[in-house]
Amino acid sequence: MLPPSIPTVTVRGRFLAPDGTPLSGALVFRAPATLTFPQADVILGGPVSVPLDAQGGIEVTLPATDSPDMDPIGWAYTVTEQLGGIPLGRSYNVLLPRAQPEVDLADITPTDPAKPNYVGVPGPKGDTGATGDPGARIYSGAATPAAGLGVDGDIYVRYETSTVLGVTSTTVSTWQRTAGTWAQLGGDVRGAAWYLATSSTPSTGTRPGDILLRTDTGDLWQRGASGWGSAVGNLRGPKGDTGATGATGATGPGGVVQSVNGKSAAAVTLSAADVGALATSTAGAPSGVATLGADGKVPAAQLPAAGGGAVDSVNSKTGVVVLTAADVGAQPTGTAVLLTGTQTVAGAKTFSSVPSSSVAPTADTHLARKSYVDSLGGSTWLPADLGFTSWTFDPAVSNSGQNLLAGYVYLCGINLRAPTTVTNVCFYSCGYGGGTLNASSFAGLYTAAGARVGVTAALSTIFTPNEGATVVCPLTAAYSAPAGTYWVAIVTNGQTASPYNGPILARGANLGTSPAGAAAMPGAFRRAARLTATGQTSLPTSFTPASALTYDANAVWAAVS
């Protein structure tokens, strides 16, 4: 590629046979042996051979024959045609002036073969061409350019003028429209401004680089990209030395009182009322004020006369009066029940409402709470004696074990006599080899209405191999249970019925299809039951006891704690 400082001319041409078939071959352009361009620091030499392309055309860019700063000057290119099928190719000279940067050989090759040294020269100036398309325009304004303004290539110069603290500044920005959109070229152009103020100055309307001088403090501030920031300096120097004391001035005239207690006069006279005092004439006078004697007391002469006589009677009693509780409408001491404190109450008492106690009894003579009485069972074993809160029945009366059918939901009734918090449901395993229950086995707690209020994790991780053990199954969340009846539920899966390989749970007496454990009034709570639906893989969130239950012949033992 030639250096850009050398003017060039692009030469094009096309060679065809009379029938329009593209010719083949090449054209050779020869300049003088060497061309020297001192300013470009380059020397050119040798011929340039340009082969014809598939359409019989050529295109080559060569130095102009009138290039400035070229040695030698005043020469022409010798063009030799080496065309296929034409034994004697032409050879002729052409000039390539820089004033015509593009030429076609058909316009400058010799038309007379007898003049091989024909040299093309610029002809006379031609006619004025047609008016071209409008060039780019330059617009200006104070706002950003409107989206519909101008066409691609147009320029917009924005002059944005603002006044801050009396200083007017103009910011210049340049925009160009490209691909239908205006975009700013570079940043804003505006010199820094100086402002004078005696208070903090907002950043609005100012530009980075602006300077603010606080004339009250001498502080200098320079505007940054995000605002004024902190002071960068101070123009005030250190405090100077104290100056010499000046001469004493002349004595001024004496001052006079202008007013006293709001009174203005040459001679002010104040009364007792002016200073918030009582007049001396009211001391010891009727409708006035009393004075004190030498003993610090009001003299008897200034006291009002006493009226009336001594007490004649008290509660209709005269003489030396002694009052009883009845005289003043009170109860004699020891005859009323105290609200607080220790007291012994004698005699039979009848209460219109049942008295209550907030604590359990601790002595034989204390009143007993119902919950305390309910917890007592004499010599009978109660759930609390074995660490349980409630159970279906005393496990000691269990006489056999129960095989659990896969997918059956067994319900074991319990009774809570008092509100309690249930955290576990429990079963007694008479034996289990382990490893058969799968993750679709669960235990839980239901209300008498059939609402599930607690559920365990999968029993496959809770029931471990045993030869007789109490299995404690923690609920995933503790349940605050009101007093009432509940069902402990269990559903197991993974075991086979024959031969049975699941856990065997303790149960009560088996009395066939209608066990006595089902004894209850019609519609009452069922102690031992199961859900009619089978094939269950989880405990349902709820069921309807009136329609979803069937009595179970095997009363499985269960407890809660």
LINZIJO-V68012 format. One line per field, one symbol per residue. ss: DSSP state (H for helix, E for strand, L for the rest). burial: 1 if it has 16 or more other C-alpha atoms within 10 Angstrom, else 0. A space follows every 10 residues. Layout:
# LINZIJO-V68012
ss = ???
burial = ???
This chain:
# LINZIJO-V68012
ss = LLLLLLLEEE EEEELELLLL LELLEEEEEE LLLEEEELLL LEEEELLEEE ELLLLLEEEE EEELLLLLLL ELLLLLEEEE EEELLLLLLL EEEELLLLLL LEEEHHHHLL LLLLLLLLLL LLLLLLLLLL LLLLLLLEEE ELLLLLLLLL LLLLEEEEEE EEEELLEEEE EEEEEEEELL EEEEEEEEEL LLLEEEELLL LLLLLLLLLL EEEELLLLEE EELLLLLLLL LLEELLLLLL LLLLLLLLLL LLLLLLLLLE LLELLLLLLL LLHHHLLLLH HHELLLLLEL LELLLLLELH HHLLLLLLLL LLLELLELLL LLLLLHHHLL LLLLLLLLLL LLLLLLLLLL LLLLLLLLLL LLLLLLLLLH HHHHHLLLLL LLHHHHLLLE ELLLHHHLLE EEELLLLLEE EEEEEELLLE EEEEEEEEEE EELLLLLLLL LEEEEEELLL EEEEEELLHH HLLLLELLEE EEEEEEEEEE ELLEEEEEEE ELLLLLELLE LLLEEEELLL LLLLLHHHLL LLLLLLLEEE ELLLLLLLLL LELLHHHHEE ELLLLELEEE L
burial = 0000011111 1011100000 0111111111 1100101000 0000001011 1110011100 0111111001 0000011111 1110000001 1111111100 1000000111 0000000111 0000000000 0000000010 0001100001 1011111111 0001000010 0111111000 1111000000 0010110000 1010011111 1111000111 1111001100 0000000000 0000000000 0000000000 0000000000 0000000000 0001000001 0000000000 0000000000 0000000000 0000000000 0000000000 0000000000 0000000000 0000000100 0000000000 0110000011 1111100000 1111111111 1111111000 0111111111 1101011111 1111111101 1111111111 0011000010 1111100010 1000111111 1111100000 1111111111 0000101100 0000111111 1000011110 0010100011 1111111111 1
